[in-house]
């Protein structure tokens, strides 16, 4: 079911009344506002290398050997300040525009461009406008409308030309020192290559009984008693699909003046709702040594239960340690480990240049009754121009290799050019 984005009328009405009542009261609304334009040129080529795996699900009726798209995306963001008074009102707006530069019915399908569902042809252009009304009391802010959440239980996808969005309401409170409380409900989602909102679905490897849903409820708290220590807990429920508990501990330990150890522990406990068969426990830990410009990290993720970990389907990113560019490593009973290395070339006198390489391997799971394994290797090379007429232009090359014993083999390259222009 497709639904159109709605306008939060009750907050907009209150905002209009506040602006009309007193010009001085509305001064902060304008003075604290921001307007920016993000331009993202995005090229992606995914080469399927598994022509000899005729028994894989992808090759049963799937003939194309590659997916390739090139487009230009624009993201216009307006964020107002709040009107004066006990209750301050404001409004934000997100405008998205995607323009096809090169694609075709035979090779489109990277998830970057809107496609005609009948012909597979990529649209010449597509756009979306999402308003968000907001109200503030002290350090608590209520937002109603379009959201781009970065929540551990609902993490929007922004790995293509334009970001995924959700429609709903969210309340964030920071009235208690060192404590952040978050709660809300999403009613629908717009995928990264779409212009319309639609009901949410569940992805969970091996689970049955999933249905479309227009209710995703969540609540959580993050507490930072020390500058280097944060603990978080969230509870979420995709109605008639699954419920999920999430706990996290972040810690940074200085070992010397130049060396520190970062610890990131994450635990998800997910169960069934409605008529589904969801059953999963996911425990992961990542430990990273940071020395000057170097970062070296190791992670291990253990899964137990009858299914893989559930999350909102359609492109939403699960907030797990071993979720990489192509694959999430969340098959039923799959255990996985990761090695990652980052380097900031500023330590060598080349500011703006960074390198990231990571490798994840997953084992101990089955596909169609056979023992299986898979691995993925990602390399990112990024540079942000530091001076001259192209100052702050960001360039990124991402190379991805994925291999699966009983799934698929892909080689992938992405070239991304980013620039943000701030009007005020």
DRENVOKE-428892 format. One record per residue (C-alpha): x, y, z; residue number from 1; residue in one letter. Coordinates in Angstrom, 2 decimals, decimal comma, padded with zeros to 5 digits, always signed. Layout:
<atoms>
<atom <X Y Z> NUM A>
...
</atoms>
This chain:
<atoms>
<atom <+000,00 +000,00 +000,00> 1 X>
<atom <+001,35 +003,41 -000,95> 2 X>
<atom <+000,49 +006,50 +001,03> 3 X>
<atom <+001,33 +010,11 +000,36> 4 X>
<atom <+003,31 +012,20 +002,85> 5 X>
<atom <+001,03 +014,14 +005,15> 6 X>
<atom <+001,51 +017,61 +006,64> 7 X>
<atom <+001,48 +017,89 +010,46> 8 X>
<atom <-001,33 +020,43 +010,44> 9 X>
<atom <-001,79 +020,92 +014,15> 10 X>
<atom <+001,81 +022,02 +014,69> 11 X>
<atom <+001,88 +024,12 +011,53> 12 X>
<atom <-001,28 +025,87 +012,68> 13 X>
<atom <+000,29 +026,61 +016,03> 14 X>
<atom <+003,41 +027,84 +014,29> 15 X>
<atom <+001,45 +030,20 +012,05> 16 X>
<atom <-000,43 +031,57 +015,05> 17 X>
<atom <+002,81 +032,18 +016,93> 18 X>
<atom <+004,40 +033,96 +013,98> 19 X>
<atom <+001,37 +036,11 +013,43> 20 X>
<atom <+000,98 +037,05 +017,07> 21 X>
<atom <+004,31 +038,73 +017,61> 22 X>
<atom <+007,18 +039,62 +015,29> 23 X>
<atom <+009,76 +039,72 +018,14> 24 X>
<atom <+008,61 +036,27 +019,25> 25 X>
<atom <+009,38 +034,96 +015,76> 26 X>
<atom <+012,85 +036,55 +015,53> 27 X>
<atom <+014,72 +033,43 +016,68> 28 X>
<atom <+012,73 +031,39 +014,15> 29 X>
<atom <+014,59 +033,25 +011,38> 30 X>
<atom <+017,87 +034,13 +013,10> 31 X>
<atom <+018,59 +030,55 +014,14> 32 X>
<atom <+017,56 +029,02 +010,80> 33 X>
<atom <+019,88 +027,20 +008,38> 34 X>
<atom <+019,62 +026,45 +004,67> 35 X>
<atom <+022,04 +024,13 +002,88> 36 X>
<atom <+022,27 +022,20 -000,38> 37 X>
<atom <+024,08 +018,86 -000,63> 38 X>
<atom <+025,08 +017,80 -004,13> 39 X>
<atom <+026,04 +014,14 -004,60> 40 X>
<atom <+027,26 +012,71 -007,89> 41 X>
<atom <+026,91 +008,94 -007,61> 42 X>
<atom <+028,17 +006,17 -009,91> 43 X>
<atom <+027,78 +002,49 -009,10> 44 X>
<atom <+028,70 -000,68 -011,00> 45 X>
<atom <+027,86 -004,10 -009,57> 46 X>
<atom <+029,35 -007,00 -011,54> 47 X>
<atom <+027,87 -010,44 -010,87> 48 X>
<atom <+030,70 -012,98 -011,05> 49 X>
<atom <+028,81 -016,21 -010,37> 50 X>
<atom <+027,86 -017,40 -013,84> 51 X>
<atom <+028,93 -020,92 -012,85> 52 X>
<atom <+026,48 -020,99 -009,92> 53 X>
<atom <+023,38 -021,83 -011,91> 54 X>
<atom <+021,64 -023,23 -008,84> 55 X>
<atom <+021,77 -020,00 -006,81> 56 X>
<atom <+018,49 -018,11 -006,20> 57 X>
<atom <+019,74 -015,13 -008,21> 58 X>
<atom <+020,35 -017,19 -011,32> 59 X>
<atom <+016,97 -018,89 -011,31> 60 X>
<atom <+015,32 -016,62 -013,87> 61 X>
<atom <+017,85 -013,81 -013,49> 62 X>
<atom <+019,95 -013,29 -016,60> 63 X>
<atom <+021,74 -009,95 -016,28> 64 X>
<atom <+025,40 -009,98 -015,41> 65 X>
<atom <+025,71 -006,46 -014,04> 66 X>
<atom <+023,83 -003,49 -012,60> 67 X>
<atom <+025,06 +000,01 -013,39> 68 X>
<atom <+023,69 +003,52 -012,71> 69 X>
<atom <+025,04 +007,07 -012,72> 70 X>
<atom <+023,09 +010,00 -011,34> 71 X>
<atom <+023,19 +013,41 -009,71> 72 X>
<atom <+021,40 +013,93 -006,42> 73 X>
<atom <+020,48 +017,17 -004,65> 74 X>
<atom <+019,39 +017,43 -001,01> 75 X>
<atom <+018,03 +020,84 +000,07> 76 X>
<atom <+017,67 +021,15 +003,86> 77 X>
<atom <+015,96 +024,00 +005,69> 78 X>
<atom <+015,99 +024,05 +009,49> 79 X>
<atom <+014,27 +026,89 +011,30> 80 X>
<atom <+014,92 +028,13 +014,79> 81 X>
<atom <+012,15 +028,16 +017,41> 82 X>
<atom <+009,75 +030,95 +018,24> 83 X>
<atom <+010,10 +032,61 +021,66> 84 X>
<atom <+007,97 +031,55 +024,61> 85 X>
<atom <+007,44 +028,57 +026,89> 86 X>
<atom <+006,57 +026,49 +023,85> 87 X>
<atom <+008,69 +027,26 +020,80> 88 X>
<atom <+007,55 +026,25 +017,34> 89 X>
<atom <+009,54 +025,63 +014,18> 90 X>
<atom <+009,54 +023,81 +010,87> 91 X>
<atom <+012,12 +021,88 +008,86> 92 X>
<atom <+011,90 +020,83 +005,22> 93 X>
<atom <+013,84 +018,26 +003,20> 94 X>
<atom <+013,76 +018,49 -000,59> 95 X>
<atom <+015,27 +015,69 -002,69> 96 X>
<atom <+015,94 +015,60 -006,44> 97 X>
<atom <+017,55 +012,76 -008,38> 98 X>
<atom <+018,62 +013,11 -012,02> 99 X>
<atom <+019,63 +010,20 -014,21> 100 X>
<atom <+022,90 +010,72 -016,06> 101 X>
<atom <+023,29 +007,21 -017,47> 102 X>
<atom <+021,38 +003,96 -017,08> 103 X>
<atom <+019,40 +001,41 -019,03> 104 X>
<atom <+016,65 -001,18 -018,67> 105 X>
<atom <+019,18 -003,98 -019,00> 106 X>
<atom <+021,61 -002,72 -016,39> 107 X>
<atom <+019,61 -000,49 -014,03> 108 X>
<atom <+018,68 -001,72 -010,58> 109 X>
<atom <+021,45 -000,58 -008,23> 110 X>
<atom <+018,94 +001,07 -005,88> 111 X>
<atom <+020,15 +004,55 -006,82> 112 X>
<atom <+017,50 +005,56 -009,38> 113 X>
<atom <+013,71 +005,31 -009,51> 114 X>
<atom <+012,65 +002,61 -011,99> 115 X>
<atom <+009,51 +001,83 -013,94> 116 X>
<atom <+008,26 -001,43 -012,33> 117 X>
<atom <+007,02 -002,76 -015,69> 118 X>
<atom <+009,95 -001,98 -017,99> 119 X>
<atom <+012,81 -001,66 -015,53> 120 X>
<atom <+013,84 +001,63 -017,15> 121 X>
<atom <+015,27 +004,28 -014,84> 122 X>
<atom <+013,34 +007,56 -014,60> 123 X>
<atom <+014,96 +010,68 -016,06> 124 X>
<atom <+014,39 +012,40 -012,72> 125 X>
<atom <+012,45 +011,97 -009,47> 126 X>
<atom <+011,83 +014,20 -006,49> 127 X>
<atom <+010,39 +014,34 -002,98> 128 X>
<atom <+009,53 +017,06 -000,46> 129 X>
<atom <+009,11 +016,23 +003,22> 130 X>
<atom <+008,10 +018,83 +005,85> 131 X>
<atom <+008,66 +018,38 +009,58> 132 X>
<atom <+006,93 +020,50 +012,20> 133 X>
<atom <+008,56 +020,80 +015,61> 134 X>
<atom <+007,83 +022,11 +019,07> 135 X>
<atom <+010,23 +022,65 +021,97> 136 X>
<atom <+009,70 +022,91 +025,70> 137 X>
<atom <+012,91 +023,41 +027,70> 138 X>
<atom <+015,27 +020,70 +026,34> 139 X>
<atom <+012,55 +018,46 +024,91> 140 X>
<atom <+011,72 +018,55 +021,20> 141 X>
<atom <+008,74 +016,97 +019,46> 142 X>
<atom <+008,98 +016,47 +015,70> 143 X>
<atom <+006,13 +015,35 +013,42> 144 X>
<atom <+006,57 +014,59 +009,73> 145 X>
<atom <+009,64 +013,50 +007,78> 146 X>
<atom <+012,56 +011,90 +009,66> 147 X>
<atom <+015,95 +010,48 +008,69> 148 X>
<atom <+016,60 +008,46 +011,88> 149 X>
<atom <+019,98 +007,23 +013,09> 150 X>
<atom <+018,53 +004,96 +015,76> 151 X>
<atom <+019,99 +001,55 +016,65> 152 X>
<atom <+016,54 +000,03 +016,05> 153 X>
<atom <+015,79 +002,06 +012,88> 154 X>
<atom <+018,85 +003,30 +010,99> 155 X>
<atom <+017,99 +005,00 +007,71> 156 X>
<atom <+019,94 +003,96 +004,63> 157 X>
<atom <+022,10 +006,60 +002,95> 158 X>
<atom <+024,45 +004,47 +000,84> 159 X>
<atom <+023,08 +005,51 -002,55> 160 X>
<atom <+022,32 +008,84 -004,26> 161 X>
<atom <+019,50 +009,95 -001,94> 162 X>
<atom <+018,68 +008,99 +001,67> 163 X>
<atom <+015,79 +006,88 +002,92> 164 X>
<atom <+013,16 +008,72 +005,01> 165 X>
<atom <+010,44 +007,78 +007,50> 166 X>
<atom <+007,15 +009,51 +008,33> 167 X>
<atom <+005,97 +009,73 +011,92> 168 X>
<atom <+006,54 +011,46 +015,25> 169 X>
<atom <+009,49 +011,53 +017,64> 170 X>
<atom <+010,17 +013,06 +021,05> 171 X>
<atom <+013,75 +013,64 +022,25> 172 X>
<atom <+014,38 +014,95 +025,76> 173 X>
<atom <+017,70 +016,13 +027,25> 174 X>
<atom <+016,23 +017,80 +030,34> 175 X>
<atom <+018,13 +015,47 +032,68> 176 X>
<atom <+021,89 +016,00 +032,72> 177 X>
<atom <+023,84 +013,29 +030,87> 178 X>
<atom <+020,62 +011,45 +029,94> 179 X>
<atom <+018,90 +011,46 +026,54> 180 X>
<atom <+015,41 +009,96 +026,25> 181 X>
<atom <+013,95 +009,11 +022,83> 182 X>
<atom <+010,55 +007,75 +021,83> 183 X>
<atom <+008,25 +007,77 +018,86> 184 X>
<atom <+006,29 +006,02 +016,16> 185 X>
<atom <+006,93 +005,71 +012,43> 186 X>
<atom <+003,92 +005,09 +010,20> 187 X>
<atom <+005,58 +004,55 +006,82> 188 X>
<atom <+008,87 +004,71 +004,95> 189 X>
<atom <+010,09 +006,08 +001,62> 190 X>
<atom <+012,88 +004,01 +000,14> 191 X>
<atom <+016,05 +005,58 -001,24> 192 X>
<atom <+014,97 +005,09 -004,89> 193 X>
<atom <+011,31 +006,06 -004,45> 194 X>
<atom <+009,06 +009,12 -004,28> 195 X>
<atom <+006,20 +007,57 -002,28> 196 X>
<atom <+005,71 +006,48 +001,31> 197 X>
<atom <+004,65 +002,88 +001,87> 198 X>
<atom <+003,99 +000,44 +004,69> 199 X>
<atom <+007,00 -001,12 +006,39> 200 X>
<atom <+008,01 -004,74 +006,04> 201 X>
<atom <+010,25 -007,07 +008,03> 202 X>
<atom <+013,43 -008,76 +006,91> 203 X>
<atom <+014,54 -011,75 +009,01> 204 X>
<atom <+016,34 -014,71 +007,47> 205 X>
<atom <+014,35 -017,91 +008,01> 206 X>
<atom <+011,35 -016,20 +009,63> 207 X>
<atom <+007,80 -016,79 +008,41> 208 X>
<atom <+004,54 -014,89 +008,80> 209 X>
<atom <+005,75 -011,33 +008,17> 210 X>
<atom <+003,14 -008,78 +007,05> 211 X>
<atom <+003,10 -005,14 +006,00> 212 X>
<atom <+002,79 -002,77 +008,94> 213 X>
<atom <+002,07 +000,93 +009,53> 214 X>
<atom <+003,22 +000,97 +013,15> 215 X>
<atom <+006,85 +000,97 +014,28> 216 X>
<atom <+007,02 +001,97 +017,94> 217 X>
<atom <+010,26 +002,63 +019,80> 218 X>
<atom <+011,63 +004,11 +023,03> 219 X>
<atom <+015,08 +004,30 +024,51> 220 X>
<atom <+017,60 +006,03 +026,75> 221 X>
<atom <+021,29 +006,88 +026,52> 222 X>
<atom <+023,27 +007,76 +029,63> 223 X>
<atom <+026,80 +009,17 +029,64> 224 X>
<atom <+028,03 +009,31 +033,27> 225 X>
<atom <+031,58 +010,00 +032,03> 226 X>
<atom <+032,97 +011,69 +028,93> 227 X>
<atom <+034,39 +008,35 +027,74> 228 X>
<atom <+031,51 +006,06 +028,74> 229 X>
<atom <+027,97 +005,77 +027,29> 230 X>
<atom <+025,31 +003,12 +027,98> 231 X>
<atom <+022,13 +002,79 +025,91> 232 X>
<atom <+018,93 +000,75 +025,88> 233 X>
<atom <+016,11 +000,71 +023,30> 234 X>
<atom <+012,91 -001,24 +022,83> 235 X>
<atom <+011,18 -001,42 +019,44> 236 X>
<atom <+008,20 -003,18 +017,89> 237 X>
<atom <+007,19 -003,51 +014,26> 238 X>
<atom <+003,53 -004,29 +014,82> 239 X>
<atom <+002,49 -007,85 +013,88> 240 X>
<atom <+006,10 -008,73 +012,98> 241 X>
<atom <+008,67 -008,58 +015,79> 242 X>
<atom <+009,76 -006,91 +019,01> 243 X>
<atom <+013,36 -006,12 +019,89> 244 X>
<atom <+015,48 -005,18 +022,90> 245 X>
<atom <+018,80 -003,42 +022,29> 246 X>
<atom <+021,62 -002,68 +024,74> 247 X>
<atom <+024,94 -000,98 +024,03> 248 X>
<atom <+028,08 +000,04 +025,89> 249 X>
<atom <+030,69 +002,44 +024,45> 250 X>
<atom <+033,97 +003,08 +026,22> 251 X>
<atom <+037,23 +004,80 +025,33> 252 X>
<atom <+040,28 +003,96 +027,47> 253 X>
<atom <+043,49 +006,03 +027,18> 254 X>
<atom <+046,47 +003,66 +027,34> 255 X>
<atom <+049,07 +006,40 +026,86> 256 X>
<atom <+049,34 +009,93 +025,49> 257 X>
<atom <+049,02 +008,62 +021,92> 258 X>
<atom <+047,34 +005,24 +022,30> 259 X>
<atom <+043,73 +004,44 +023,27> 260 X>
<atom <+041,40 +001,46 +023,20> 261 X>
<atom <+037,78 +001,82 +022,03> 262 X>
<atom <+035,20 -000,78 +023,06> 263 X>
<atom <+031,77 -001,16 +021,42> 264 X>
<atom <+029,45 -003,88 +022,77> 265 X>
<atom <+026,00 -004,43 +021,20> 266 X>
<atom <+023,24 -006,89 +022,09> 267 X>
<atom <+019,91 -007,47 +020,32> 268 X>
<atom <+017,20 -009,80 +021,65> 269 X>
<atom <+014,35 -010,23 +019,16> 270 X>
<atom <+011,09 -012,20 +019,33> 271 X>
<atom <+007,90 -012,81 +017,40> 272 X>
<atom <+004,79 -010,63 +017,15> 273 X>
<atom <+001,58 -011,60 +015,40> 274 X>
<atom <+002,00 -014,85 +013,50> 275 X>
<atom <+005,72 -014,66 +012,82> 276 X>
<atom <+008,42 -017,12 +013,90> 277 X>
<atom <+011,15 -014,59 +014,80> 278 X>
<atom <+013,64 -015,92 +017,36> 279 X>
<atom <+017,10 -014,35 +017,59> 280 X>
<atom <+019,80 -013,24 +020,02> 281 X>
<atom <+022,72 -011,25 +018,59> 282 X>
<atom <+025,79 -010,36 +020,67> 283 X>
<atom <+028,68 -008,45 +019,15> 284 X>
<atom <+031,81 -006,73 +020,37> 285 X>
<atom <+034,40 -004,58 +018,60> 286 X>
<atom <+037,74 -003,51 +020,06> 287 X>
<atom <+039,77 -000,84 +018,29> 288 X>
<atom <+043,28 +000,42 +019,01> 289 X>
<atom <+043,87 +004,03 +017,94> 290 X>
<atom <+047,44 +005,32 +017,56> 291 X>
<atom <+048,02 +008,71 +015,91> 292 X>
<atom <+046,48 +008,31 +012,43> 293 X>
<atom <+046,09 +004,53 +012,68> 294 X>
<atom <+043,03 +002,56 +013,83> 295 X>
<atom <+043,03 -001,23 +013,99> 296 X>
<atom <+039,83 -002,99 +015,03> 297 X>
<atom <+038,61 -006,57 +015,54> 298 X>
<atom <+034,98 -007,63 +015,98> 299 X>
<atom <+033,10 -010,84 +016,65> 300 X>
<atom <+029,35 -011,36 +016,33> 301 X>
<atom <+027,49 -014,39 +017,72> 302 X>
<atom <+023,90 -015,23 +016,72> 303 X>
<atom <+021,59 -017,73 +018,35> 304 X>
<atom <+017,98 -018,71 +017,74> 305 X>
<atom <+015,90 -020,17 +014,94> 306 X>
<atom <+016,03 -017,11 +012,65> 307 X>
<atom <+018,31 -014,28 +011,66> 308 X>
<atom <+018,03 -010,91 +013,41> 309 X>
<atom <+014,97 -008,95 +012,19> 310 X>
<atom <+015,02 -005,36 +010,96> 311 X>
<atom <+012,87 -003,08 +008,82> 312 X>
<atom <+013,18 -004,30 +005,24> 313 X>
<atom <+013,51 -002,48 +001,95> 314 X>
<atom <+017,00 -001,09 +002,48> 315 X>
<atom <+017,07 +000,01 +006,12> 316 X>
<atom <+020,47 -000,73 +007,67> 317 X>
<atom <+020,61 -003,05 +010,69> 318 X>
<atom <+022,77 -001,43 +013,40> 319 X>
<atom <+025,05 -004,42 +013,84> 320 X>
<atom <+028,84 -004,40 +013,91> 321 X>
<atom <+029,29 -006,63 +010,86> 322 X>
<atom <+026,81 -004,93 +008,54> 323 X>
<atom <+028,93 -003,95 +005,55> 324 X>
<atom <+028,30 -002,28 +002,19> 325 X>
<atom <+026,76 -005,24 +000,37> 326 X>
<atom <+025,78 -007,74 +003,05> 327 X>
<atom <+024,61 -007,75 +006,67> 328 X>
<atom <+025,84 -011,21 +007,80> 329 X>
<atom <+022,59 -011,89 +009,66> 330 X>
<atom <+021,54 -015,29 +008,38> 331 X>
<atom <+020,01 -017,69 +010,90> 332 X>
<atom <+022,68 -018,93 +013,35> 333 X>
<atom <+025,45 -017,16 +011,42> 334 X>
<atom <+028,52 -016,16 +013,41> 335 X>
<atom <+030,95 -013,67 +011,90> 336 X>
<atom <+034,20 -011,85 +012,60> 337 X>
<atom <+035,70 -008,63 +011,25> 338 X>
<atom <+039,12 -007,06 +010,87> 339 X>
<atom <+039,26 -003,33 +010,06> 340 X>
<atom <+042,01 -000,80 +009,46> 341 X>
<atom <+041,67 +002,99 +009,07> 342 X>
<atom <+044,36 +005,57 +008,38> 343 X>
<atom <+044,22 +009,37 +008,37> 344 X>
<atom <+046,98 +010,72 +006,13> 345 X>
<atom <+046,96 +014,01 +008,03> 346 X>
<atom <+049,53 +012,29 +010,24> 347 X>
<atom <+051,83 +012,29 +007,18> 348 X>
<atom <+051,05 +015,89 +006,29> 349 X>
<atom <+048,24 +015,14 +003,81> 350 X>
<atom <+045,05 +016,40 +005,52> 351 X>
<atom <+041,76 +015,36 +003,94> 352 X>
<atom <+042,99 +011,98 +002,67> 353 X>
<atom <+041,71 +008,86 +004,49> 354 X>
<atom <+041,80 +005,11 +003,87> 355 X>
<atom <+039,52 +002,37 +005,25> 356 X>
<atom <+039,75 -001,37 +004,68> 357 X>
<atom <+037,62 -004,07 +006,33> 358 X>
<atom <+036,99 -007,79 +005,96> 359 X>
<atom <+034,11 -009,85 +007,40> 360 X>
<atom <+033,66 -013,61 +007,21> 361 X>
<atom <+030,50 -015,46 +008,23> 362 X>
<atom <+030,21 -019,20 +009,05> 363 X>
<atom <+028,10 -021,79 +010,91> 364 X>
<atom <+024,90 -021,34 +008,90> 365 X>
<atom <+023,06 -023,35 +006,28> 366 X>
<atom <+021,47 -022,60 +002,91> 367 X>
<atom <+018,98 -025,16 +001,59> 368 X>
<atom <+020,30 -027,72 +004,07> 369 X>
<atom <+023,98 -027,33 +003,11> 370 X>
<atom <+026,71 -025,83 +005,30> 371 X>
<atom <+027,66 -022,43 +003,88> 372 X>
<atom <+030,02 -019,52 +004,38> 373 X>
<atom <+030,48 -016,03 +002,97> 374 X>
<atom <+032,85 -013,09 +003,14> 375 X>
<atom <+033,06 -009,44 +002,09> 376 X>
<atom <+035,96 -007,02 +001,71> 377 X>
<atom <+035,44 -003,25 +001,46> 378 X>
<atom <+038,04 -000,58 +000,64> 379 X>
<atom <+037,31 +003,17 +000,86> 380 X>
<atom <+039,70 +005,86 -000,33> 381 X>
<atom <+038,43 +009,39 +000,37> 382 X>
<atom <+039,76 +012,89 -000,09> 383 X>
<atom <+038,32 +016,29 +000,84> 384 X>
<atom <+039,86 +019,21 -001,04> 385 X>
<atom <+041,45 +021,54 +001,50> 386 X>
<atom <+041,86 +024,80 -000,44> 387 X>
<atom <+041,28 +026,58 -003,72> 388 X>
<atom <+038,07 +026,93 -005,76> 389 X>
<atom <+037,13 +023,28 -005,06> 390 X>
<atom <+037,61 +023,56 -001,29> 391 X>
<atom <+035,42 +021,09 +000,70> 392 X>
<atom <+034,58 +018,97 -002,36> 393 X>
<atom <+034,65 +015,34 -001,23> 394 X>
<atom <+035,78 +012,48 -003,46> 395 X>
<atom <+035,32 +008,81 -002,57> 396 X>
<atom <+036,09 +005,53 -004,28> 397 X>
<atom <+034,58 +002,42 -002,70> 398 X>
<atom <+035,49 -001,07 -003,87> 399 X>
<atom <+033,50 -004,08 -002,67> 400 X>
<atom <+034,10 -007,80 -003,17> 401 X>
<atom <+031,60 -010,38 -001,87> 402 X>
<atom <+031,78 -014,15 -002,19> 403 X>
<atom <+029,34 -016,78 -000,94> 404 X>
<atom <+029,71 -020,55 -001,14> 405 X>
<atom <+025,99 -021,00 -001,85> 406 X>
<atom <+024,80 -017,46 -002,60> 407 X>
<atom <+026,34 -015,09 -005,14> 408 X>
<atom <+029,65 -013,52 -006,11> 409 X>
<atom <+029,88 -009,81 -006,84> 410 X>
<atom <+032,53 -007,18 -007,54> 411 X>
<atom <+031,40 -003,61 -007,04> 412 X>
<atom <+032,75 -000,09 -007,48> 413 X>
<atom <+031,23 +003,20 -006,39> 414 X>
<atom <+032,50 +006,67 -007,23> 415 X>
<atom <+031,00 +009,52 -005,21> 416 X>
<atom <+031,55 +013,28 -005,38> 417 X>
<atom <+030,00 +015,35 -002,57> 418 X>
<atom <+029,74 +019,06 -001,97> 419 X>
<atom <+027,67 +021,02 +000,57> 420 X>
<atom <+026,82 +024,67 -000,05> 421 X>
<atom <+025,59 +026,58 +003,01> 422 X>
<atom <+023,38 +029,52 +002,12> 423 X>
<atom <+023,24 +030,71 +005,74> 424 X>
</atoms>
